[in-house]
Amino acid sequence: MELLDYLPDFMAELEEMQELTKAEQPEIAAAIRTVRAAPDEFFITMLSPAGAKRWEEMLALPVQESAPIADRRFRILTKATEQRPFTLRRLKELMTTLCGEDGFTVTMVGSTFTLSVRVMLTAKQNYDDVETLLNRIVPENLILDLSLMYNQHQTLAAFTHAQLAAYTHYFLRNEVLPHGNN
């Protein structure tokens, strides 16, 4: 949108009007960008840093402007999707939102009232936020058993000893393995 195009021809020919519109054009362009970006601020997954700050303040979360925007969005999503009362079905919906369809396992251990949650290594960057959420929403009468689902022998069996020798024990246990094996 060029401001000069909106002026009548006789005004557009004046040098003063050309200079004036040239000076105002960056401000108009910035305003148009802001208006076009506004709808994105309604969706947590598309928040800008300014939008994330506003949501963090509304949800009483610590504002961490130096944190990556993806982490800030995740923290906001965690808080915004929290809902009581607690049900196993609702917990699985929340965990799917936070860790992805295959990023966790949840089991209820019979009469011991133990809730076992395993976060897959592919979603381990979200572990702290998952822990915070579970500590807020899981009833006090349940024992929470939360941990990462480390690589196991059946996962490592797909590799040869020569392939595994290239990695440390820590890496083989705690990191997502290359070639799509996790």
C-alpha positions as CSV (number, residue, x, y, z in Angstrom):
1,M,0.0,0.0,0.0
2,E,1.7,3.2,-1.2
3,L,0.3,6.4,0.4
4,L,1.1,8.3,-2.8
5,D,-1.4,6.2,-4.7
6,Y,-4.3,7.4,-2.5
7,L,-3.7,11.1,-3.3
8,P,-5.4,12.8,-6.2
9,D,-3.1,13.2,-9.3
10,F,-2.6,17.0,-8.8
11,M,-1.5,16.4,-5.2
12,A,0.7,13.4,-6.0
13,E,2.7,15.6,-8.4
14,L,3.7,18.1,-5.6
15,E,7.2,17.5,-4.3
16,E,6.1,18.3,-0.8
17,M,3.5,15.6,-0.8
18,Q,5.9,13.1,-2.3
19,E,8.4,13.8,0.5
20,L,5.6,13.7,3.1
21,T,4.2,10.3,2.0
22,K,7.8,9.0,1.7
23,A,8.4,9.9,5.3
24,E,5.1,8.4,6.5
25,Q,5.3,5.2,4.5
26,P,7.4,3.2,7.0
27,E,5.0,4.0,9.8
28,I,2.0,2.9,7.7
29,A,3.8,-0.3,6.7
30,A,4.6,-1.1,10.4
31,A,0.9,-0.5,11.3
32,I,-0.3,-2.8,8.6
33,R,2.1,-5.5,9.7
34,T,0.9,-5.2,13.3
35,V,-2.8,-5.4,12.2
36,R,-2.1,-8.4,10.0
37,A,-0.2,-10.2,12.8
38,A,-2.9,-9.5,15.5
39,P,-5.0,-12.6,14.8
40,D,-1.9,-14.8,15.5
41,E,-1.9,-13.5,19.1
42,F,-5.2,-15.4,19.8
43,F,-3.5,-18.8,19.2
44,I,-0.9,-19.9,21.7
45,T,1.1,-21.9,19.1
46,M,1.6,-18.7,17.0
47,L,2.4,-16.2,19.7
48,S,5.0,-13.5,19.1
49,P,7.4,-12.6,22.0
50,A,5.1,-9.6,22.9
51,G,2.0,-11.9,22.8
52,A,3.8,-14.5,25.0
53,K,4.7,-11.8,27.5
54,R,1.0,-10.7,27.7
55,W,-0.2,-14.3,28.1
56,E,2.5,-15.0,30.8
57,E,1.3,-11.9,32.7
58,M,-2.4,-12.9,32.4
59,L,-1.6,-16.5,33.6
60,A,0.7,-15.3,36.4
61,L,3.7,-17.1,34.9
62,P,7.2,-15.8,35.2
63,V,8.1,-13.7,32.2
64,Q,11.3,-15.1,30.7
65,E,12.0,-12.9,27.7
66,S,15.4,-14.5,27.2
67,A,13.9,-18.0,26.8
68,P,13.2,-19.4,23.3
69,I,9.7,-18.5,22.1
70,A,8.9,-22.2,21.7
71,D,9.6,-22.9,25.4
72,R,7.5,-19.9,26.4
73,R,4.6,-21.0,24.2
74,F,4.8,-24.5,25.7
75,R,4.7,-23.1,29.3
76,I,1.7,-21.0,28.4
77,L,-0.1,-24.0,26.7
78,T,0.6,-26.1,29.8
79,K,-1.0,-23.6,32.1
80,A,-3.9,-22.8,29.7
81,T,-4.9,-26.4,29.2
82,E,-5.0,-27.2,32.9
83,Q,-8.4,-28.2,34.0
84,R,-10.0,-29.8,37.1
85,P,-11.4,-32.3,38.1
86,F,-8.8,-34.9,37.5
87,T,-9.6,-37.9,35.3
88,L,-7.3,-40.3,33.7
89,R,-8.9,-39.5,30.3
90,R,-8.3,-35.8,30.8
91,L,-4.7,-36.4,31.9
92,K,-4.1,-38.4,28.7
93,E,-5.5,-35.5,26.6
94,L,-3.2,-33.0,28.4
95,M,-0.2,-35.2,28.0
96,T,-1.0,-35.7,24.3
97,T,-1.1,-31.9,23.9
98,L,2.2,-31.4,25.8
99,C,4.3,-34.4,24.6
100,G,2.6,-35.6,21.4
101,E,0.6,-38.7,20.7
102,D,3.6,-41.1,21.3
103,G,5.5,-39.0,23.8
104,F,4.4,-40.6,27.0
105,T,2.8,-43.5,28.7
106,V,0.3,-43.3,31.6
107,T,-0.7,-46.3,33.8
108,M,-2.7,-46.5,37.0
109,V,-1.3,-49.2,39.3
110,G,-4.3,-50.9,41.0
111,S,-4.9,-50.7,44.7
112,T,-1.7,-48.8,45.4
113,F,-3.1,-45.5,44.0
114,T,0.1,-44.9,42.0
115,L,0.0,-42.9,38.8
116,S,2.9,-43.8,36.6
117,V,3.9,-41.4,33.9
118,R,6.8,-42.0,31.5
119,V,7.9,-39.1,29.2
120,M,9.6,-40.3,26.0
121,L,13.1,-39.1,25.3
122,T,11.7,-37.3,22.2
123,A,9.7,-35.1,24.6
124,K,12.3,-34.8,27.4
125,Q,12.7,-31.0,26.9
126,N,9.2,-30.7,28.3
127,Y,9.8,-32.8,31.4
128,D,10.0,-29.9,33.9
129,D,6.7,-28.4,32.6
130,V,5.0,-31.8,32.7
131,E,6.2,-32.3,36.2
132,T,4.9,-28.9,37.3
133,L,1.5,-29.6,35.6
134,L,1.2,-33.0,37.2
135,N,2.1,-31.7,40.7
136,R,-0.7,-29.1,40.3
137,I,-3.5,-31.4,39.0
138,V,-2.9,-34.9,40.3
139,P,-4.9,-35.4,43.5
140,E,-3.0,-35.8,46.8
141,N,-4.3,-39.4,47.3
142,L,-2.3,-40.6,44.3
143,I,1.4,-41.3,44.4
144,L,3.0,-39.8,41.3
145,D,5.8,-41.8,39.7
146,L,7.2,-39.6,36.9
147,S,10.3,-40.3,35.0
148,L,11.8,-40.4,31.5
149,M,11.4,-43.5,29.4
150,Y,15.0,-44.3,28.8
151,N,16.3,-46.4,25.8
152,Q,16.0,-50.1,26.6
153,H,17.7,-53.2,25.4
154,Q,15.0,-53.9,22.8
155,T,15.7,-50.4,21.3
156,L,19.5,-50.9,21.2
157,A,19.2,-54.4,19.7
158,A,18.6,-52.9,16.3
159,F,22.2,-51.6,16.3
160,T,25.4,-53.5,15.9
161,H,28.1,-53.3,18.5
162,A,30.3,-51.3,16.1
163,Q,27.5,-48.7,15.7
164,L,26.9,-48.5,19.5
165,A,30.7,-48.1,20.1
166,A,30.5,-44.6,18.6
167,Y,28.4,-43.4,21.6
168,T,28.9,-43.1,25.3
169,H,26.9,-45.1,27.8
170,Y,25.1,-41.9,28.9
171,F,24.1,-41.1,25.3
172,L,22.8,-44.6,24.6
173,R,20.6,-44.4,27.7
174,N,19.5,-40.8,27.8
175,E,19.3,-39.5,24.2
176,V,17.2,-40.0,21.2
177,L,19.1,-42.4,19.0
178,P,19.9,-41.6,15.4
179,H,18.2,-43.2,12.3
180,G,14.7,-42.8,13.7
181,N,15.1,-45.3,16.6
182,N,14.1,-43.9,19.9
